[in-house]
């Protein structure tokens, strides 16, 4: 080749004999290009006098090395194909990791074939999932401009004052009409409401309250009693100025057959949200006659309005001041929060109320101090099988899911099945548009993404068993992989004292949600969500935001999965959440446990 290049340069002006490149030469350069091209195409043509000198040798050289040249081109072609295949393979893997598999409902972009339906990750909004993933990836290392970490400014104007000493002291009545016993049903949060309603009722009836007991439930399967969850002496001491509380009935009443004397009152005997008049006309006569009444169940059996201001104050004081978790729950809760934050718990009012003596303000070591605390979001995700089965909605799991939920309804909700026999069926799409369908993990993740919650945010998940397990959660963890629970943050030995005690485990969820930088719920009707949001309102000082999605509005937004742009999705989700964060005074009939902003519970500053 060198010989050929040198010989060529000797006869063709404008060619550098050493570098083989064109030099400036106007038309000579253009002629050189033409001549060289002509050489390659016509080996036996008339090449001119200069070319004839070496054409024979050149021809001989090509014949001699033709196999080598062919082999070289073949090798280059193979390498090119191999490179293209490798790039294509990695692109495919990257796409599968960044965009979760679509459902088989005809959504374009389904890349994954599943061996069977049971192992399929369920997804209903594939296109929005892909848009969310891209948006989160783009914003991950940018400055956080979202404002969902803070409450509206007006929220800070309300301060806790449920334990204030009034000029006109409430005090205990001079006359005691008898004893009230309460055996509360449900789980931790239902029992908490029952305790504080019992305080109000004892005051209404001028009665002594026997420390409430908790019924054993086949659903919760927890034998815990009051003293296993709350500090008995503290509770009795805080409420002693308003209500007399004893741990057990006096000896002369213990031997009575409460049922036989007609003093047993079940939930069937008194309506939900009963008024004071109901108790004064139906319960007080029994109390005066027998000296004792026993409320069995007592679930939501005292309404919020109309109710004397005095009784509302007692409810507030009970819920926000008198009920303190026992030390073992406080200690585990404090440890839980330090591990989420990668630091010792910050000394906020919320922390002081929940951790007691286990509150620590200094970093446990220099490493933690340098790293600083991490913000985290707590999510109460209601997607248990009983809830979704009762809703009658479809959640994209196909025939297998529909069969399972139908079987669960037939086994656990016979009254619902009987009612359905005599009513017109309502389609799942109509139920969803009415806001009656629980949010799926996928929909919860999309809501958070629409708010701008970053991909790397730590999210504490408070819930029971999610229906569908990891396959149902795949669409959530694809967007938010830093998902933690009490089971992942505490060791088995640290959790051991709480095993088989669902209410005590729920207390740890309560703590993690109440002290979170942001708390998000998926079902505003949940007792845990209601109590946690109220606790954050009362003690948060305007710096404990709660995210409440409007399921009807969110369903309308998600229904446009096939066409909506990501910017429009973000705008609509943020407006929905902002509307739900408006600072409101408790409305008539609303729970004071959930909405404590009212004169009986909080004080407004100006």
N, C-alpha and C positions, 0 to 999 in steps of 0.2 A: 504493500500500500504506500509506503514511503517513497519507493522508487517510482511508482505511478504518479504520486503527487508532485514529485520533483520534476519529472519529465513534463507533466502537464503545465507546470508553471513556467517552464522554459519557453513554451510555444504560445501560451495564452497570456497576453498582457493584463495587468490588473490583479494578478493572484500572488499573494505572499507565499514564496516557496517554503518558508519555514512553518507558518501558522495555517496555511491553507485557507485563508479568509479573503474576502473581497477588499480591495482598496478602492479609493476614489478613482473614477475613470469614466464617468458618464456612460456613453453608448457602449464602450468596450465592456463594461460590467454586464450590461443587459445581454450582449452577444456571448459573453462567457457563460452565463446561465443557460442560454439556448444551446450552446455547443455541448456543455456537460450533459444536459438532459438528452440531447440527441445521441451522445455516446452510449448511454445506458439502454436506449431502445433499439439501436441499429448497430449491432456489432460488425456487420459485414458491409455497411454503407460506405459511401465515399466521404472520408473524413478530412480530406485536405492533405496537403503535403506534410505538414508537421505531424499530424495524427498518424499518418501512415508509417512513421518511423517506429512507433512503439506499439501500434495496435496489435500486432501479432503476439508480442510478449504479454500484453495485457490479457488477451484472450486465453493464452496458455495459463496465466496465473489464475483466472476465474475457474477454468476447468479443473485445475489442480486443487483449489480450495472450495469448490462448490458444496461439498458435503459438510465441511466445517461451517460454512455460512448458513446452510439450511438448518444444521443442528443448533446454531446460535439463535436463529430466529424462532425455532421451535421452543427452545428453553425460555427465551424472553416471553413468548406467548403463554407458556405454562405458568410462569411466575406472575404474569399479569392476571390470569384467570384465578390463580390461588389467592392473590391479594384481594380481588373483587369479591370472591366467595367469603373470605375472612371478614372483610368490612361489612358485608351483608349479614353475616351471622351475628356479629356483635351489635349491629343496629337492631336486629330482630330481638335479641336478648334485652337490650336497653329499652326498647319499646314495650316489651312485655312487663318489665319491671316498673316502668313509669306509668303505664296505662293498664289498669286491672282488666281482666277479661270481661267482655260484655255478656249480657244475658243472651239466651237463645231466642229472645222474643223478636228477632229480626233486626236488632240494632246493628248497624254497619260497624265492622271493625272487630268482630269476634275472632280472636286469634288462638284460643285455647280449646283443645278437645279434651273432654273429661271422660274418664273411664266409666263413671256412672253418675247418676243425678245426685246421689247422696254427698259426693265429694266436690260438688260444684259450689263456688263462692257466689252467693246470690247478689245480684245487682239489678237495680231498676232504672237508674239514671246514668247510663254509661257515658254519654256524651258530656254531661256536666262533670262527671268524675275526671275525664281527660282534661277538660278546661281548667278544673280546679287544680289538678296536679301541675299543669304548666304554669298557672298563675302563682302557686306557692313556691315553685322552684325559682321563678323570676324574682320574687320578693324576699327570699330567705335571707339574703345578706344585705338587704337595703334597710334603711332606718325605718323603725316601726312608726307609722303615722296614724294607726287606728286608735280610736278613743274608747274602745269598749272596756279598757282597764279602769276607767273612772266612772263614777256616777255623776248625774247632773249636779250642778253647783248647789241647787236648792236643797239637795238631800242633806247637806252638812248643817242646815239650820235646825234640824231636829235632834234633840238630845234625850238620853234615857232619864226618866224620872219616876219609874214605877214603884220605887221604894221610898219615895219622899214622905216626909212626915207632915201630914196636913195639920192646919190649925185646929180643925175639928177632927180629933182622933177617931178612927174607925172603932177600935176597941171591941172586946168580946161582950156579948149581951149578958145582962145580969141573970137571966133565966135560961136554963138549959133544958130543951124539950126532949132530949134523948140522944141516941147514938145512930150514926149513919155508917153503914158498911158498904164498901164498893169492891166488887170483883171485876176488874176491867179485862175486856177481851182484846184481841188483835195483837199487833206487834209493838215494838218500842214506841213508835210515834203516836199510834192510837191510844196507847196506855198513858202517854204523857198528857194528851189532851183530856183524857178521863180524869186524871189526878187533879188537874186545875179546875175542871168543871165541878168536881166533887168539893173542892175548897169553896167555890162560889155557892154551891147548893147548901153546904153546911151552914154558911153564914146566913143564907136566905131563911133557913128553917130554924135558926138558933139552936143548932145541934152540935154535938161533939163528933168529930170525924175520927173513925178508926183508920189507922194507916192502911191505905188501899192495898189490895192483893191483886195478883195477876193470874188470870185463868190460863190453864195449860191448853194450848191449841194443837190440833192434829196437823194444822198447816205450818205453824212456826216451830212446834216441837221444842219449846224452850221452857224449862221449869223455873227460870229465874223469877225471883220475887223483888219487891221494892228495894230491899237492902243490898241486893246483888248488883244493882245498877245505880241507885242514887244514895246519897249520904242521908240516912234517916234523921240523925240528931240535928244536922244542919237545917234540913227541911222543916222540922218541927220548931226549931228555934226562930227561924226567919218569919214564920207565920203565926207565932204564938200570941202576938198582940191583937190579931184579928180573929183567929179561929183556934179553938182548943182541939189539939190532936193527941190521941193516945195510940199506943202500939197494939192494944187488944181490948176486947170487951171486959167490963168488970165481971167478977166471978158470978154474981147473981143473974147475969144475962147469958152466960156461956152455955148453960144447960138448956136454954129454950130451943124448941124446934121452930126455927124461923118460918119455915114453910107452913107448918101446921097452924101457926097463929095468924097467918095471912100477911106477914111482913116481908115476904120475898117478892121483889118487883123485878120482872124481866123486861127485856127490850120490847117484848110484845105488849106489855102493859102500859107503855108510855110512848108517845109519838116522837119521831125525830124532831130535833130542834124545838123541843117543848119550851113553853114560856113559863115565867115564874108563877103565873096564875094556875097553870096545870099542876104544879107541885104543891101550891098552897091549898088547893081544893081536894087533891087526890092523895097526896103523900103525907101532908102534915097531920091529918086526922089519925092515920095509922101510927105515926110516930108518937103522938100524944097518948094513944090507947095502949100501945105495946112497949113503948120505950126504946124501940129499935126498929130500923128498916134495913133491908139488905138489897142493894141494887146489883143485879147479876147481868153483866155485859156492859151496860152503861156506855154504849158507843154512840156518840153524837146525840146525846139525849138532853142537851141544854142549848137552846138557841142563843144567838148573839144579840138580837134585838127583838122586841124591846126588853131592855134589862137595866136595872138601876146602875148608875155610875159607880156606886160603891162596889158592886159585884164585878164590874169590868176591871176596876182597879185591882181587885183580889186575883182575878185571872192573870192579869199582867204581872203582878208581883210574883205569883207562883211560878209562872213559866220562865220568866227572865231572871229571877233572882233566887228562888228557893230550891230549884232542882239542880243539884251539882252531882256530876258523875263521881262514882267511888274512885279512890286513889289508883287502883290497878288499871282502870279505864283511862284515867287522866295520864298516867305514866306511859301507857302504850300509845295513846293519841299523840303525846308530845314527841315521842320517838318517831312515830310515823311522819309527822310534819317536818321534823329536822331532816329526815332522809329525803323527803321530796324537795325541800328547799336547799339541800346540800349545806345546811348551816343550822345553827340553833334557832329556835322559833323566835320571831320578832316579838317584842313586848308591846303588842297592841291590846286594846281593851277586850277584843274578842279572845285573844290568847289567854289573858289573865282570867277571864271567866271560865274558860274550858280546861285549862291545864293546872290551875291552882298552884300548889307548891312545886310542881314539876316544870314550871316555866323557868327557862334559863335564857339569859340575854347575851352572854358572851360566846363567841365561836369556840367549839370544842377543841380545835387545834389550829395551828398557823395555816395549814393547807386550806382548811375550810374558810378561814378568815380572808385569805387572799382570793379565793375563788368567788366568794360572795354568795348571797342567797339567790335562788332561782324562783322566778314567778311561776306559778302553776295555776291551771284551770281545773276545777272540779266539775265533773259531769254526772248528773243523775240520769242514767239511761234506763227508762222503763220499757223493757222489751222481753218480759218474762212470758212463759207459755200461757199462764192463766189469763193475763191481761190481753194478749193478742188474740187468744181463742175467743174470749168474750166479746171482742170488738166486732167480729164477723167480717173483718177486712181481709183482703188478699195482699200478700207481701212478696210476690214474685218467686215463690219457691216451687211452683208447679204442682202437679197432681199429688206428689208425695206429701208436700206441706199441707195441702187442702185436706187430705185424708187424715193426717195426724191431728190437725186442729179440730176436725169434725168429731173424731173419736174422743178427744179430750173434752169437748163440749158435752157429748153424750154421757161421759163418765162423771164429770164434775159439776155440770150446770143443767140438771134435769128441768128446773123451772124455766130456764131460758129456752130449752128445746121445746117445752110444752107451749110456751108463748109463741114461738116461731111457727108452730103448726097452725095457728089461728090468725096469722098476720101476713100481709103482703111482703115478699122478700125485697130487700133494698140492695142494689148492686154495690160492689166494693168501691167503684169509682165515685158513686154518689156519696157514700159514707166518708170517703177521703175528702171530697170537695166541701163537705160540711164540717170538716175538722175533727172527725170522730175516730180517726185511725191513729194508733200510736206511731211515733216517728221511728223509723228503722235506724240502725247504726249508720247506714249510708247517708240517710237524710240528715242525721245529726252532724256528721262530718262535713257535709256540703254547707250546712248552716254556718258552722265555725269557719270554714274556708271563705264563705261570702263575707264574714265579718273581718277577715284579714288575720285570723289566728295563724301564726307561722307554723310551718311544717315541723320544726324542732321543738315546739312547745310541749312541756310536760303536762299530761292530762291524767288526773286521778279519776278513775271510773268507779262510781258508787252504784252498785246494782246487785241484784241476785243473779241467778244463772241466765245469761242471754240465750234466747231461743235460737238454735242453729249453731251455737258455739263459734269456733274460730272461722268457719266458712262464712258465717253471716257477718263476722267482724272484719273480714279481710278488706272490704271496701273502706272501712274506717281506718285500720292500721296502715293501709296503703298511703293515705294522706297524712296520718298522724301516728308515726311508729312509736313515739315515746309515751306509751300508755302504761300506767301503773295502777296497782290495786293494793289493798292491805295485805293480800297474800304474797305479792311480789316484793313489798317493802319490808315486811317483817319476816323473821326466820320462823321455821316450824316450832321451835321451842318458845319463841316469843308469842306465837299465836295459840299455843297449847292451852293456856288457861281459859280461852274463849271458845274452844271447840265445843260443838253441840249446844252453844248458847247463842242463838241467832239474834236475840235482842241486844246482847252485849257486843256482838260483831257489828250490828247496825249502829251502835253508839260510836264506834270508831269511824264509820262512814259519816255520821253526823258531824263529828269533829273535823274530819278532813274537808268536808264541804263547807262548813261554817267558817273556817279559817282561810279558805282559798283566796287568792287574789281576785279571781272571778269564779262565780258559780253559775253553771248553765243547767237548765232543766229541760226535759223533753215532754213532761206532762205536768201542767200546772195544778192538776187535781190531786197529785200525790201528797200524802201527809208529810213525808220527809222533805220534799221540795218546799212545801208551805212553811213548815217549822224552821227549816234552815234559812229560807229567804227572810222570814220575820226576825230571826235571831241576828242576821247580818244587818237588817235595817235598824234594829234597836241598838246594837253595839258597834256598828261599822263606821259611824261618824262621817258618813257620806263618801267613804272610800272602800266600799265592799259591794261592787256592782253584781247584780243578778240578771242573767239573760233569760227572758221568757218568750219563747217563740209563739206566735199565733198560728196554730196548726192549720186553720182555714186559709189564712193568707199565704202561708208557706206552701200549702198544697197547690194553690193557684200558680205560684211562681214555678214550682217543680213540674207542673203539667206542661210547661213550655220547654221541656228538656231538649226537644229536637230543633228548636229555633233560637232560643234566647242567647244573647251574647253575654260574655262573662262580666263586662262592666255593668250592664243592665241588671244582671243577677245580683251583683254586689250591692248596687244602689238600693234595690228593692228589699233585700235581706236586712241591710243596715237600717233602713227606715222602719221596717217592721219591729226590729229590736229596740230602736230608739223610742218608738211609740209605747212600747211595753215598759220602759224605764221612767216614765213620767212620775214625778213626785206627787202622790195623791194622799189625801187624808182618808182614813178608813170610812168606807161607805156603810150605809144602813144594812145590817144583816151580814156584813163581812166579818171574817175571822180576825179577832184581835191578835191571835198568835201569828198570823201571816201578815197582817197590816197593822202594826202597832202605832202608826202615826195618828194619834188621837189624844185629846186632852187627858183621858184616863190613864195613859201609858207613857207618852212622851211630851216633852216641852219644846215649843218652838221659840227660837231666839231670833232677834231682828238686828 
